[in-house]
Amino acid sequence: MRERSVEALGGVARHERVGTLVSYPLRAPLLARAAAAQPRHDVGLLHPVTGPDSPPQPPCLPPDTVCGVQQELAKIVGAENLRPGDDPVYTADETLFAADGLAELVVLPGNADEVAEVVGWCCANGVAITPRGGGSGWAGGAVPQGSGIVLCLERLTAVRSFDPLRWRIEVEAGVTTATVHRLALENGLYFPPDPGAPEQSLIGGNVATNAGGPHCFKYGVTGSWVTGVEAVIAPGELIRVGGAARKDVAGYDLAGLLTGSEGTLGVITSVSLRLIPFPGPSLPIAAFYADAARGCEAIERVMAAGPVAAAIEYLDAATLAIAGGGFPGGIPAGSGFLLIVDCDSGEADRDALREAMAQEALDEPLAFDDPGVLWRWREGLGTLVSSHLGSKISDDIAVPIDRLAEAIEGTIEIGDRHGIAACSFGHAGDGNLHSTFMLDPNDELAIRRAKAAGDELLAMAIELGGTISGEHGVGVAKNGWLHRQWREPAVRAHEAIKQALDPKNLMNPGKKLP
């Protein structure tokens, strides 16, 4: 297990969040994963559920066959673009599992044609493929499961077209989120999706997971901004669906099908994205309430105030107790809930939202001269919570907004039942919780209790009419839980789609579906 925190690198990496003109700390960049092995401070939430109907996984290859695979794929991408299958840079993501993944080879194609050739060869020879972007995911979607190749898209970095006057851009899968943000802002435009680690996360991975972020409350998740996808599907065919047209209902929504498929249906090689004019700078407001019930009532008042907030974030009482010391403002006595509302549509709208927040607040809602101070503190919550006891197990459930208070309180109750300290924070406007169980990473009993608490957490989300994943995806971490969230006919429809597009189960096997 390896430490991947920014602190382990001796400093805090920062990036300008161009959508709202503030900066915030980031997780360690991808190359930091080659750092020396150390105990992790976090443990991933692993809930895989498998059964007798799970499709067979591709077998591991014998050593002599692995050598043959290397020779054949070197003919396509060049020997210099192959890596060992246990290279830690390419066999793990931010899903804090007890162990990293393992493949037999890592392949780094340089363009879409090479991707198609590699996929075609693998399909013809029964070799499993784990597609990979920047490795910033939290569900194990890019973690190989012991066989086949990792197909990393980081070399596909071309901006194929950019038309600022028509508010559109096409980028290859290896372009970073930060690059799209920067190009948009430099031309007075805005790409709203803002998942964490924008310097590390790649657009292809964001589309493959349909990634979210705080400002998706107002603007929608990544898929809302995709107008076209180029991808390679089995048995190695390069297809284009959608494109520059902003409306297209001519056929099935195949671009939408590939979006959020987590590499189980094909390998995304480029995406066409729509942009909008930059709305305005970040004008956040913060208010404190006595408890989650009153805080969640304030959320509904904010939503009814008229102006649409750009983001609505929250911290529960337990998170405040851990992280409140760094909050850039005073915290009233008796605070049990913090609500942060961002506005990007001007001071008048900000004032209207602030007025809606004032009712039942413990003190006058705070505005900030320097929004970056607030957002840097907010982005550092995960690290602060993790360091409280040395480790954490966390998940990204989402529930209807009218059940949010129940989910926040339920997280604490689940922790109490299992003897584990718990807290939550997250994207309140979307009902999206980062429910967290804190523990000593060397305490095996605590880890088992926390994982059992995590299972109960997913069950609670389903019971409240929500989902097991609001933004991180299913990957391997929650594999099989779709059977519990959805009824069997819907799950069978998923399985039929998978069988139609990947009959040999070679595209990211063991992920998303059992």
N, C-alpha and C positions, 0 to 999 in steps of 0.2 A: 504494500500500500504506500502511496506517495503523497506527500504534502503538496497541494496545488494552490495554497493561498498566496495572495499578493505579498503578504508579510514575509513569506519564506524567501522572496526574491530581494528582500532588503529595501522595499519601498512600495509606494502606492502608485499604480498606473492610473492615468486619468485620460479622459477623452471629452471633448466638447460635444454635448448633446445638442446638435445644431437645430433640432426642431423647436427647442424652446430657449436656445441661447444660454444654457447653463452647463456646468461640467459636473461630473460625478466619478467616484472611484470605480474601477473595473476589476473583475477577476483577473487572474494571471493570464498572460497571452499563451497561445498554443505552445510555443517553443519552450516555455518554462517547464513543460512536462518531462523534459529530459533531465530535470534536476535529480539529485541523489535521492534514493528511497528513504522516506521517513514515515512515521506513523501519521495517519490522517487525522484531522480534527473533525471530520464529518463522516457519516455513514449513510449510504443511500437507502431509500425506502424500497425494498424488494418484495413485491407481492405476486410473483408469477403463479398462475393457476393453470395446470395442465391436466390432461386426462387421456383416456384411451382413444379419443377421437382426434387428438392432436396430430397434425401431419408429420410424417417422418422427417427427421433432420438429415441433411446431407452428411455422409460420413467423413471422418478425417482422412486425408490422403497419406499413403505410405511415403517414406522419405524419397525413394527413387522417383515417385510420381511428382513430388514437390519440385524436384530438380527439373523435371520435364516441363512443369508449369512455368517455372522461372524462365527457361529457355524460350518457350513459345511466346510468353507475354513480353519478354525483352525485345522480340522482333517487332512488336507493335509500338511500345512506348520507349524503348531504349533501356539498356541495363541500368543506366544511371538514375532511372525513375522507378526503380524497384527498391523496396525496403524489407527487412526481415519481418516475419509475421508476429514477432513479439516486441517490436519497436514501441516503447511506451508513448511516444508522441502520437501514434496512430491507433492504439488499441484501447483507449479509454476516453471517456468524456467527463463531464462534470457530475455525472451520476455517481454518487459517492458510495459505490459498492465496496464490499470487503476485498474484492480482488478485481484486477483489470482483465480485459478480454484477451483472447488469443486467436490469431489467424495463422495461415500458412504462408501468406505473402501479402505485402502492401504494394498496391499499384497506383501510380500517379500519372494518369493520362494528361496530355497537353491540350486536347481539343475534343469536340463532340464526336468527330469521326473516330478518334482513338477509343473513346468511351464505347462507341457502338461495336468496334472490333473486339474489344476486351469482353464486353458482355456477350457478344456472339460466340466467342471461343469458349467462355465459361458455360454457356447454355448447352453448347454442343458436347461438352466434356463433363457435365454434371458437377461443376464447381460452384459452390455458393458464393454470393456477392453481398458484402456489407457496404453500402454507400456511405460516404462520410463527407461532411463539410468541415467546419472549424472546430468541431469537438466541444461545443459550448452547451450541448443539450443536457437535460437533467433526468432523462428516462431510460438511458442505455440504448437508444435507437442506433447509435453509431458504434456500439461495442460488439465486436465479433464474438461468436459463441463457441470458438474452438476449431472451426473448419473453414475452408475456402479462403477468399481474398478480401481484403479491405480495398475498396475503390475510392480513393480520396480525390475530391474535385478541386483542391486548392490551387492547382495550376491554371484552371479555367478562369482567367481574370480579365477578359476583354469586356470593355463597354462597347457593345456592338453598334448601338445607335443612341443618340440623345438629342431630343428635339424640345428645347425649353419652351418655344412658342406654342407647341401643341401639348405640352405637359405630359410627355411620355419618355420612357427610357427602356432600353433592352440591355440587360447585363447577363454575363455568364455566371454559372453557379458559384464560382470561387470568388466573386467580388464581395467585399465585406459590407455589412450593413452601414458602417461608418462612411464608406466611400459613397454610397447612394445618398445618405444624409447630406454629405458635404457637397456633392455635385448639385443636388437640388437647391440647397441654401445659397450657394454661390450664384445661382441664377434666379433668386427670388422665389423659389419653389419649396415644397415641403413633402417629404415622404413620412407619414405619421407613425407607422409601426416602430416601436422602440423596445424590443427585447433587450435583456441585459447583455453586457460584453460586446458592444457593437464593433469594436476593433477585431474581435475574435470570431464572432458569428458570421457565417457566410449566407448570402441570399438564397442559395439553393437549399440549404438546411432550414432556413426560416420558412420557405414555402413548403418544404417537405413536412414540417411539423405544424404549419399554420400558426407560427409563433405570435405571441401577444405582446404585452407590455402595458405600462400605466396609461398611456394616451390612446389605447385601443377602446377605452370607454366611449370617447366621442367619435373616434375615426374608424373603429373596426380593426380586426386582426389582419395579419399579412394577406390572407386570401382575398380580402376586400379590395386589394390594390393590384391584384394580378389580372391582366387581360389576356395573357397567352403564356404557354409553356412549351418548351422544346425538351424532349425526354427520349431516353432509350428504353425500350421495352423488350421483353423476351420475344423472339430468340436473338435479339441484337439489332432491332429496327429503330431507326431514328425517326421520330414523329414530331410534328408541330401542330398544336391545337391552339386556336385563338391567335392573337397577335396585336397589332396596333389599334385595331378597331375597338372602340369603347363598349360597343354592344354587339353581341353575336349569339343568336339563339337558333342557329341553323341545325345543330345536332345536339347529341348528349353533351353535357358539360364535362368533357374529359379533362380540361384544365382544372376544374374544381375537384374532380376525382383524384387527380395526382396531387393536388394541394392537400396537405395533411395526411398523405398516405405513408409517410415515414420510410420511404424507399422500398416498400413492400410490393409496389406495382411497377416501378420503373426508376430509372436514374435521371433526375432533372439535370439538364445541361445548360439551359438558359431560361430567363423569364422576361416577359414584357410587363412593365409596371406603369400605372398611371400616377401622376403627381397632381398637386394642387398648389395654388399660390400660398406663400407663407402667411399664416394667419396673424401672427404677432408674437411678441415675447411672452415668456412665462410670468404670470402674476398670481402666485399661490397664496392661499390663506390657510391658517391652522386654527382649530378650536378644540377645547378639551371638554369632556362630558364625564358625568359621574360613573356611567357604566355603559356596556355595549348596547343595552336596550335604548337608552336615550341617544347614544351616538348614531344608531341605525335609524332612529326616527328623524334625526337631523339630515341623514343622507336622503331620505325621501322628500324632505322639504327643499333640499338643494335641487333635486331633480324636478321639482314642481315650480321652481323659482322663475323660470322663463329662459334665461341664458343657459346654454348647454356647457357644463363644465368640461374642460379638456381632460381632466383626470380626477378621480376621487379615491384617495388612499386612506388606510386606517392602521392603527396600532391598538392592540388590546392592552389591558392593565399589566399583564405579565411582561409583555414586550417593553412597555414604558418603564417598568421597574428596572429592567436590564439596561436599556439604551437611553433612558431619559436624561442622564447626566450630560450627554452631548447635544441635546436639543438646543437650537440657536434661539432661545427665548425662555421666558419664565414659564414654569409649570404650576398651575394652581393646586393647592392642597385638595386632596380627595379625588384627583383625576384618575379615571379608570378607562378612558378611551380617548384617543386622539384622532381627529379627522383632518385630513389635508385635502384641500380642493384647489385644483389648478385652473386658471382661466387664461385663455390666449386670444380673447376677443375684445380687449380693451378695459379701461378702468371702470367705466360705467357698469359693465357686466360684472366685473370683479366685485364692485360694491353691492350689487344686487345679490350675488351669491353669499357675500359676507353677511348681509342682513338676514338671509335665510338660515345661516349657521348660528346666529346669535341666540336664538331662542333655546333656552335650557342649557346654554353653554356656561361653564363655570366662571369664565372671564370673557372680556371682549376678544373676539377673534383677531388673530395676529396677521398682519401683512408683513412682507419682507422686502427691504431695500435691495438685498442681494439674494435672489432666488437660489443661486448656486449653493449657498451655504446650507439651505434646507434640503435641497436635492442630494447633495453629497452625504449628508447625514442619513437621509432615507435610504440611499443605495447601500450604505454600510451596515444596515440592520442585520443582514444575514451573517456577516462576520462577527458582529457583537453578540448575537444570540448563540452562535456556534461556540464562541470562546467562553461563554458563561460557565459551563461545566466541562468544556473540552471537546464536545461533539454534539451533533444533532441529527435527528432523522426528520425529514420534512417532506410535505406533499402539497399538491396544487389543486385541491378540490374546488369546485364552484357550485353554488346553490342559487336558487331564485333570490332576488334581492330582499323579498319579504321574509325569507328564512335565514338571512345572514346572522342576525343576533343569536338564533338558536345554534347555528353552526359554530360561532365563536365560543359561546358558552359550552357547547358540547365537546369542543376540543379540550377544554380544561377538565371537564368531567371524565372524559376518556383517559386522560393522563392520570387523574387521581385514581381511577379504578385499577390502573396497571402499575401504580406506584412510580410514575414518571413525571417529571416537571414538564409542563406544556405551556405554549404560548401561540399566538397567531398574529399575523399582519398581512397586508396584501392590497388587492385592487377592489376596494369596496363597491365602486360603481358597477362592477361586473359580478359582484358576489363571489369573487375569486380569493380564496384564503390560501396563505402559505402557513398551514398548520404544522407545528413543529414540536417535537419531543426531544428534550435536552438530556444528555447523559455523559458519563465518563467513557471514553472510547476503549478503555481497557477492561471494562466491566461487561463480561459476556452475558450475564443474567440481565443487566439493564438493556443491552442491545436486543435480546430476545423479547423482553417486555415491550420495548419501544416498537419493534416490528409487529407484535400482536396488537398494540395500540393503533398502529398504522392501518392494519386490516379493518379494525373496528371503525376507524375514521372514514375509510372508503365506503363501508357499509352505511354509515351515517349519511354521507353525501347522497347516496342513492335513495335512502329513505326520505330525505328532505326534498326529493325531486330534482336533485342536481346531478353532477357528473364526477367521475373519478379523476378527470383531468381537465382543467380550464385552459391551460396554455402549454404545458411541457410535453404533452403527448403520452402515449402508452408505452412504446418501446418494449423493453423486456421487463421493466420494473413492475408494470401492472398488467402484464400479459395474461389474458384469460378473464379479466374482470368485465369485459364487454358482455359476457354471458350473464353476469349479475345485474348490470345496468340496463341492458336491453332484453327484449323478449327473443325467444329462439328464432322466429321467422326473420327478424332483422339481422341477427347474427348470421343466419344461413345466407342471407343476401350478401353480406360481407364476404363470406367464404366462397360464394359463387363467383363474385368479381375477382377475388384472388385466384381462383382456379382458372378462370378464363384468361387472365393476363399473365399468370405465372404458374403454368400447370406442373412444372417440376419443383416448385417451392424453392427456387434458388435466389430469389430477390429478398434479401434481408430476412432470412428464415428465423423463426422464433420470436418475431417482433409483432406487436399490435394485436395479431390474432393468434390463438393457441395453435 
